[in-house]
């Protein structure tokens, strides 16, 4: 599956936010990349603002356009608030849940763990990063992979816990309890702008 492999600092500077985690370049160069980054820029149009918000969401979750559009269609077809549904579906991706459970330090690392068959769902190996979890699913580290350095360091180094996930440190397994509510998702995404963009 194709994915963005370019420089992360450049993307963070474009949005003015550390969307991939702490970024030294963002602190040292608090302006957009490129030769005109420091120059005077005209006020962006409504379309440009909406497009930037969609691109930011895509970069945060590591999703390309076709997959993101399909996720939006699912969210729009489901009852309830489309923006909240969109974030629920993005949060329910297997690579994101592996990251949220602290099994991997970043979503990129989580995606790699999944694709290299280090993760199981309900006891079965799943190597599809975009696999959509459902409430009650058990996400665990494969028995042979529990001693991997990247996993042990991540579990020891980060202690983020979320109400929609349950973690068993002894088994190195987590349970996807439910889809998160909008106020439980920590990402700085204005989903209303994304809805407006796709509504054009």
Secondary structure, DSSP 8 states (H G I E B T S, - for coil): -----S-HHHHHHHHTS-TTS--HHHHH--S-SSTTTTS------HHHHHHHHHHHHHHHHT--HHHHHHHHHHHHHSSS-HHHHHHHHHHTBHHHHHHHTTSSSSHHHHHHHHHTT-EEETTEE---TT-B--TT-EEEE-GGGTT-HHHHHHHHH-----TTEEEETTTTEEEE-S---GGG--S---HHHHHHHHT-
